[in-house]
Amino acid sequence: MERTPSGFKTSSAKNIANSKLRETFHSATRHALEQRLKSIHQVPEWEELREKGHQIKKEVINQLDFYLEQLESNILNNGGQVFWARDADEASNYILKLCRRLNAKNVVKSKSMTTEEIKLASKLEKQGVEPIETDLGEFIIQLANETPSHIIAPALHMTRQQIGALFNKTFNIPYTEIPEELCAFARGKLRQKFLSTKLGISGVNFAAADTGTIVVVENEGNARMCTNLPKVHVAIMGLEKVIPRFEDLSIFLKLLSRSATGQKQTSYVSMINGPRKVEDLDGPEEFHLVILDNGRTEILSNPKLRESLFCIRCGACLNTCPVYQRVGGHSYGSTYSGPIGSVLTPLLQGLDTAKDLPYASSLCGACSNICPVKIDVHHQLLWLREQVVKQHKSSWQERLAMHCYTSIMKDVRLYRLGSFFLRNLLKIFYKKGQHLNVPGWSKDRDFPPIAAKTFKELWKETTQQKTT
Ligand code: SF4
């Protein structure tokens, strides 16, 4: 199902009206936040860790060229191959070429938002290569012909009843909504695929420049099989995933797992140092790392927004965002949803298509407060709003309203006159018992009734009382 960020207003209105969907998102995000809170309370030095994570990310982003070259040279030393992809097409074509060389009719994939970003699965499919999603959430949304609605929980928008019905319809098996049974069925289906497929594709959570180690974290063990069992393993990473040193991993693994799922540590942490060596009993014969730009160097050149490249994709800002909790991930119409998605999408796809996303926030700052690497997300949203206005991308009604508002607020006489008329006009409406229809505001809520006295009148009364 094709969704775009330009449809944000329509899709969010539709999703807000869907009480079942709202409840699903509300309970899932609340649960994730509770787990996170319990988990970080066990770490007294949590704030210190966040600060360290922030500083390391700052160091790496400020010297990205150095660390990426170091990473490349260590991957080559370890026997791997590196491909630099400027955009989505270059990355997909490289992987397609590998499929052709191996005569691979299908590939196994573990969960990766970067492959979602470049729409790898649909590109492979169009060229006759079947992409098999092996993460349970991704497997479900692939069956449902959907896109992920959350960075770390792709099928968050679906209830277990819906998943049970989907399995029942697709595989003609008896209906069950018991997660363990659904999971066992999916596992049985996928197991054979791991053994018969020649190419495995994974994402990358972190890449240590000083050792050339690629790190993939997950909870199901499917990524480990994708990276180990097929003859060739391709890992694809956005260029911001590099970290300077292997020892920095201990900080990021703590920050990521606790912020994402509230776990002390994810169940599987795979550290990959190139293809199998002569003395190894298993592992792929070839290892390829695709380093993707796709607009990231453009973000890097913007001092106001380069901090968005610190993101470790934990999803905590989505869970805490009052807008995301209500409108759900699909409303954003892009791979990256929630507060960080509202920053990244306009940067990766352009403000023309994503100009509504910076407004998908109450600017409460909860996203910045929760971020494990201390990205100032809500100020970045504010800065993007400024660009929408400066580049005249807002609607003419909004520009007219802001122009009138500015003129009135700059002139005290106009302000007094305007508020006098407005107050009396509103009083007439409320006397008649009518609800004021303010487009965009009063459709789902009432316009608040006018206060009996203005602030100025109250102030005058208070100061008079004090002097008497
Ligand atoms: S911006 Fe921060 S909180 Fe949001 S996904 Fe990225 S790292 Fe997590």
Residues whose N, C-alpha, C, O or C-beta is under 5 A from the ligand:
A	BS01	SF4	C311 I312 R313 C314 G315 A316 C317 I340 C367 I370 C371 P372 I375
